[in-house]
Amino acid sequence: MAASDPHMKPKYISFDAAFERNFKKYKARLSETERQRLKKRLEIFADDVFDKRLKTHKLKGELKEYYAFSISYSERLVFKILDDEGIYFIELGSHDVCY
């Protein structure tokens, strides 16, 4: 799936135990409003990885195999698009944590 494709509904989303632990810690720090925003962002992502509201972008340099989308102004979720059109979540957090 090329980045130029305007839409992509992932076949599935997967992640490892380290991401799951980080996700739970991240979510625990959020206010209820922020949790709702995160939930909405993930719903949008599950429907279309490249939805304009997410500001999905390909990363550069050592991270050129990955993409990221915006959860908020300063928070990102880094992921990889797999050959079978699945998604693998890598990292979640502030710009500094993710890059």
C-alpha positions in Angstrom: 0.0 0.0 0.0 1.7 3.2 -1.1 1.6 6.4 0.9 0.0 8.1 -2.1 -3.2 6.0 -1.7 -5.8 8.4 -0.3 -7.5 5.9 1.9 -6.6 2.7 3.7 -8.7 0.7 6.1 -6.3 -1.6 8.0 -7.1 -5.3 7.9 -6.0 -5.5 11.5 -4.1 -3.7 14.2 -1.5 -5.4 16.3 1.2 -4.5 18.9 3.5 -6.1 21.4 3.4 -6.4 25.2 5.7 -3.4 25.6 3.4 -1.2 23.6 0.4 -2.4 25.5 2.1 -1.6 28.8 3.0 1.9 27.6 -0.5 2.4 26.2 -2.1 1.6 29.6 0.3 4.0 31.4 -0.3 6.7 28.8 -4.0 6.3 29.1 -4.0 6.4 32.9 -2.3 9.9 32.8 -5.1 11.3 30.6 -8.1 13.4 31.6 -11.5 12.1 30.7 -11.6 14.6 27.8 -8.2 13.4 26.5 -9.3 9.8 26.8 -12.3 10.5 24.7 -10.1 12.3 22.1 -7.8 9.3 22.0 -10.7 6.9 21.6 -12.1 9.0 18.7 -8.7 9.2 17.0 -8.3 5.4 17.2 -11.8 5.0 15.7 -10.9 7.3 12.8 -7.6 5.5 12.3 -9.3 2.1 12.2 -11.6 3.3 9.5 -8.9 5.2 7.4 -5.2 5.3 8.3 -4.8 8.4 6.1 -7.8 10.4 7.2 -6.8 14.1 7.0 -7.9 14.8 10.6 -5.1 12.5 11.8 -2.3 14.3 9.9 -0.7 10.9 9.1 2.8 11.2 7.7 5.7 9.1 6.7 8.8 9.5 8.9 12.3 10.1 7.7 15.9 9.0 8.4 16.3 6.0 10.7 12.5 5.8 11.0 11.7 5.9 7.3 9.9 2.5 7.5 7.3 4.0 9.8 4.4 6.5 9.9 2.9 8.6 12.6 -0.4 10.2 13.3 -1.4 13.0 15.6 -3.4 12.3 18.7 -3.1 15.9 19.9 -0.9 18.9 19.1 2.1 17.3 20.8 1.2 13.6 21.0 1.8 11.0 18.3 1.3 7.3 17.6 4.1 5.7 15.5 3.2 2.6 13.4 4.3 0.4 10.5 2.1 -0.6 7.6 2.7 -4.4 7.1 2.8 -6.1 3.7 -0.6 -7.7 4.3 -2.2 -4.2 5.0 -2.2 -4.8 8.7 -0.9 -2.2 11.1 1.7 -2.6 13.8 1.7 0.0 16.6 5.3 0.9 17.7 5.3 3.9 20.1 2.9 6.3 21.6 3.6 9.6 23.4 5.1 13.1 23.0 7.0 14.1 19.9 10.3 13.7 21.9 9.4 10.1 23.0 8.3 9.0 19.6 11.2 10.4 17.5 
